[in-house]
């Protein structure tokens, strides 16, 4: 046990002894004022100590003790009513002293900061390597890698992150994958046009890509989202605009030797 902990235990035991003396019988008025001050200061110290260690329940326990015995806004009760309280608090402080003496040192959550930083650094390095692998594959025309690279640009990560946040770059790579018929990229590109993120807002383009995505291979949740967003884009189109988009969709499927579902 280090010196700091020994001193904490000794002073806490001193407070416990004073409380037990108060519980044992009538004492001079000045004794009770000193008792209140000593216990309040000690309770505030322990509240701060355990708060730093992330022990929120114990923090509130010591705050309650400090409020109960504070000499500045004292709670008025008969001496006989205080005795069982003093006795219980004295026993509590003795128990706390024993607990504090033998437990492992409390550490702040921030004590894991170095470990967390190292794990974060490793994660960022892995993400950067992943980004570079995606980029190499994307530049060689791999639709899956192009779509994932676009996603990395929307996730971002700030300075030193796996990729800077760049909606324009995200839309660029999604378009590359979408033009190859990769449905998730078609969906993302359609949403980008619907929201005007990385590309000018264009509901006709949004409907076009979302309609292709809805006819493609998507998981159930993304397929439902594609249909929902497509219908939202539809509500913004005139009949003539819708007819032109349908013609584009038909031509796209003919070019890619596929039939719309």
C-alpha positions as CSV (number, residue, x, y, z in Angstrom):
1,X,0.0,0.0,0.0
2,X,1.5,3.3,-1.0
3,X,1.8,6.4,1.2
4,X,-1.1,8.2,-0.3
5,X,-3.4,5.3,0.3
6,X,-2.1,4.8,3.9
7,X,-2.8,8.5,4.6
8,X,-6.3,8.2,3.1
9,X,-7.1,5.2,5.3
10,X,-5.7,6.8,8.5
11,X,-7.7,10.0,8.0
12,X,-10.9,8.1,7.2
13,X,-10.4,6.0,10.3
14,X,-10.0,9.2,12.3
15,X,-13.3,10.4,11.0
16,X,-14.9,7.1,11.9
17,X,-13.5,7.4,15.5
18,X,-15.0,10.9,15.9
19,X,-18.4,9.6,14.7
20,X,-18.3,6.7,17.1
21,X,-17.4,9.1,20.0
22,X,-20.3,11.3,19.0
23,X,-22.6,8.3,19.0
24,X,-21.4,7.2,22.4
25,X,-22.6,10.1,24.4
26,X,-23.2,13.8,24.7
27,X,-20.2,16.0,23.7
28,X,-19.5,19.7,23.8
29,X,-21.1,21.8,21.0
30,X,-17.7,22.6,19.5
31,X,-17.0,19.0,19.1
32,X,-20.0,18.5,16.8
33,X,-19.0,21.5,14.7
34,X,-15.5,20.1,14.2
35,X,-17.0,16.7,13.5
36,X,-19.3,18.1,10.8
37,X,-16.5,20.0,9.2
38,X,-14.1,17.0,9.2
39,X,-16.7,14.5,7.9
40,X,-17.9,17.0,5.2
41,X,-14.4,17.7,3.9
42,X,-13.6,14.0,4.0
43,X,-16.8,13.1,2.1
44,X,-16.1,15.7,-0.5
45,X,-12.6,14.4,-1.0
46,X,-13.9,10.8,-1.4
47,X,-16.6,11.9,-3.7
48,X,-14.0,13.5,-5.9
49,X,-11.6,10.6,-5.6
50,X,-14.1,7.9,-6.6
51,X,-15.6,10.2,-9.3
52,X,-12.2,10.4,-11.0
53,X,-12.2,6.6,-10.9
54,X,-15.5,6.4,-12.6
55,X,-17.3,5.0,-9.6
56,X,-20.6,6.9,-9.9
57,X,-22.6,5.1,-7.2
58,X,-19.9,5.7,-4.6
59,X,-19.7,9.3,-5.7
60,X,-23.3,9.9,-4.9
61,X,-23.0,8.1,-1.5
62,X,-20.2,10.4,-0.4
63,X,-22.1,13.5,-1.8
64,X,-25.1,12.4,0.3
65,X,-22.8,12.2,3.4
66,X,-21.4,15.6,2.8
67,X,-24.8,17.1,2.4
68,X,-26.1,15.4,5.5
69,X,-23.3,16.6,7.8
70,X,-22.3,19.9,6.2
71,X,-21.9,22.7,8.8
72,X,-22.9,25.5,6.4
73,X,-26.5,24.6,5.9
74,X,-26.9,22.2,8.8
75,X,-29.8,19.8,9.2
76,X,-31.3,20.4,12.7
77,X,-32.3,17.3,14.7
78,X,-32.2,16.3,18.4
79,X,-28.9,14.8,19.6
80,X,-30.6,11.5,20.3
81,X,-31.7,11.3,16.7
82,X,-28.1,11.9,15.4
83,X,-26.6,9.1,17.5
84,X,-27.8,6.2,15.3
85,X,-26.8,8.1,12.2
86,X,-23.3,8.8,13.6
87,X,-23.0,5.1,14.6
88,X,-23.9,3.9,11.1
89,X,-21.6,6.4,9.4
90,X,-18.8,5.5,11.7
91,X,-19.2,1.8,10.9
92,X,-19.5,2.6,7.2
93,X,-16.2,4.5,7.3
94,X,-14.5,1.7,9.1
95,X,-15.7,-0.7,6.4
96,X,-14.7,1.7,3.7
97,X,-11.2,2.0,5.2
98,X,-10.8,-1.8,5.1
99,X,-12.2,-2.0,1.6
100,X,-9.9,0.7,0.4
101,X,-6.9,-0.9,2.1
102,X,-7.1,-4.2,0.3
103,X,-8.7,-3.6,-3.0
104,X,-6.8,-2.9,-6.2
105,X,-6.1,0.8,-6.8
106,X,-9.0,2.5,-8.5
107,X,-8.0,3.9,-11.9
108,X,-9.7,6.5,-14.0
109,X,-11.2,5.3,-17.3
110,X,-8.6,7.6,-18.9
111,X,-5.9,5.3,-17.6
112,X,-6.8,3.1,-20.6
113,X,-6.2,6.0,-22.8
114,X,-2.8,4.8,-24.1
115,X,-4.3,1.3,-24.9
116,X,-7.3,2.8,-26.6
117,X,-5.1,5.1,-28.7
118,X,-3.0,2.2,-29.7
119,X,-6.0,0.2,-30.7
120,X,-7.3,3.2,-32.6
121,X,-4.0,3.6,-34.4
122,X,-4.0,-0.1,-35.4
123,X,-7.6,0.2,-36.6
124,X,-6.7,3.3,-38.7
125,X,-3.7,1.5,-40.2
126,X,-5.9,-1.5,-41.1
127,X,-8.5,0.9,-42.7
128,X,-5.8,2.7,-44.6
129,X,-4.5,-0.6,-46.0
130,X,-8.0,-1.6,-46.8
131,X,-8.6,1.7,-48.6
132,X,-5.4,1.2,-50.7
133,X,-6.4,-2.3,-51.6
134,X,-9.9,-1.1,-52.6
135,X,-8.3,1.7,-54.6
136,X,-6.0,-0.6,-56.5
137,X,-8.8,-2.9,-57.4
138,X,-11.2,0.0,-58.1
139,X,-8.7,1.5,-60.6
140,X,-8.5,-1.9,-62.3
141,X,-12.3,-1.8,-62.8
142,X,-13.6,-4.0,-59.9
143,X,-17.2,-2.8,-59.3
144,X,-17.3,-4.2,-55.7
145,X,-14.1,-2.3,-54.8
146,X,-15.3,0.9,-56.5
147,X,-18.5,0.7,-54.4
148,X,-16.7,0.1,-51.1
149,X,-14.2,2.9,-51.9
150,X,-17.2,5.2,-52.3
151,X,-18.5,4.2,-49.0
152,X,-15.2,4.9,-47.3
153,X,-15.4,8.5,-48.7
154,X,-18.8,8.9,-47.1
155,X,-17.7,7.5,-43.7
156,X,-14.6,9.7,-43.7
157,X,-12.7,9.7,-40.4
158,X,-11.2,13.1,-40.2
159,X,-7.6,13.9,-40.3
160,X,-5.6,10.7,-40.4
161,X,-8.7,8.7,-41.0
162,X,-9.1,5.9,-43.6
163,X,-10.3,8.5,-46.1
164,X,-11.3,12.1,-46.0
165,X,-15.0,12.8,-46.2
166,X,-15.7,13.6,-49.8
167,X,-19.2,13.1,-51.2
168,X,-18.0,14.0,-54.7
169,X,-15.4,11.2,-54.7
170,X,-18.0,8.8,-53.2
171,X,-20.4,9.6,-56.1
172,X,-17.6,9.3,-58.6
173,X,-16.7,5.7,-57.5
174,X,-20.3,4.7,-57.1
175,X,-21.0,5.8,-60.7
176,X,-18.1,3.7,-61.8
177,X,-19.6,0.6,-60.1
178,X,-23.2,1.5,-61.0
179,X,-22.4,1.7,-64.7
180,X,-21.2,-1.9,-64.4
181,X,-24.5,-3.0,-63.0
182,X,-23.5,-3.3,-59.4
183,X,-26.8,-2.8,-57.6
184,X,-25.6,-1.5,-54.2
185,X,-23.6,1.2,-56.0
186,X,-26.7,2.1,-58.1
187,X,-28.7,2.5,-54.9
188,X,-26.1,4.7,-53.3
189,X,-25.7,6.8,-56.4
190,X,-29.5,7.2,-56.7
191,X,-29.7,8.4,-53.1
192,X,-26.9,10.8,-53.8
193,X,-28.9,12.3,-56.7
194,X,-32.0,12.4,-54.5
195,X,-30.3,14.3,-51.8
196,X,-27.8,16.3,-53.9
197,X,-24.8,14.9,-52.1
198,X,-21.7,14.9,-54.2
199,X,-23.8,15.5,-57.4
200,X,-26.4,18.1,-58.3
201,X,-29.9,17.2,-57.0
202,X,-31.7,15.5,-59.9
203,X,-34.8,13.4,-59.2
204,X,-34.8,12.0,-62.7
205,X,-31.3,10.6,-62.3
206,X,-32.3,9.4,-58.8
207,X,-35.3,7.5,-60.1
208,X,-33.2,6.0,-63.0
209,X,-30.5,4.6,-60.7
210,X,-32.9,3.5,-57.9
211,X,-35.1,1.8,-60.5
212,X,-32.1,-0.2,-61.7
213,X,-31.0,-1.0,-58.2
214,X,-34.5,-2.2,-57.2
215,X,-34.3,-4.6,-60.2
216,X,-30.9,-5.8,-59.2
217,X,-29.4,-8.1,-56.5
218,X,-29.9,-6.4,-53.2
219,X,-30.5,-7.7,-49.7
220,X,-34.1,-7.4,-48.4
221,X,-33.6,-4.2,-46.4
222,X,-31.7,-2.4,-49.2
223,X,-34.2,-3.5,-51.8
224,X,-37.0,-2.1,-49.7
225,X,-35.1,1.2,-49.2
226,X,-34.4,1.4,-53.0
227,X,-38.1,1.0,-53.7
228,X,-39.1,3.6,-51.1
229,X,-36.5,6.2,-52.3
230,X,-37.5,5.5,-55.9
231,X,-41.1,6.2,-55.1
232,X,-40.1,9.4,-53.4
233,X,-38.2,10.5,-56.5
234,X,-41.2,9.5,-58.6
235,X,-43.4,11.9,-56.7
236,X,-41.2,14.8,-58.0
237,X,-41.3,13.9,-61.7
238,X,-43.7,15.0,-64.3
239,X,-45.3,12.4,-66.6
240,X,-43.0,13.4,-69.5
241,X,-39.9,13.2,-67.3
242,X,-41.0,9.8,-66.0
243,X,-41.6,8.5,-69.6
244,X,-38.1,9.6,-70.6
245,X,-36.5,7.9,-67.5
246,X,-38.5,4.7,-68.3
247,X,-37.1,4.8,-71.8
248,X,-33.5,5.2,-70.4
249,X,-34.1,2.2,-68.1
250,X,-35.4,0.1,-71.0
251,X,-32.3,1.0,-73.1
252,X,-30.0,0.3,-70.2
253,X,-31.3,-3.2,-69.8
254,X,-31.1,-3.8,-73.5
255,X,-27.5,-2.7,-73.6
256,X,-26.6,-4.8,-70.6
257,X,-28.6,-7.8,-71.9
258,X,-30.9,-7.9,-68.9
259,X,-34.6,-7.5,-68.5
260,X,-36.2,-5.4,-65.8
261,X,-38.1,-7.3,-63.1
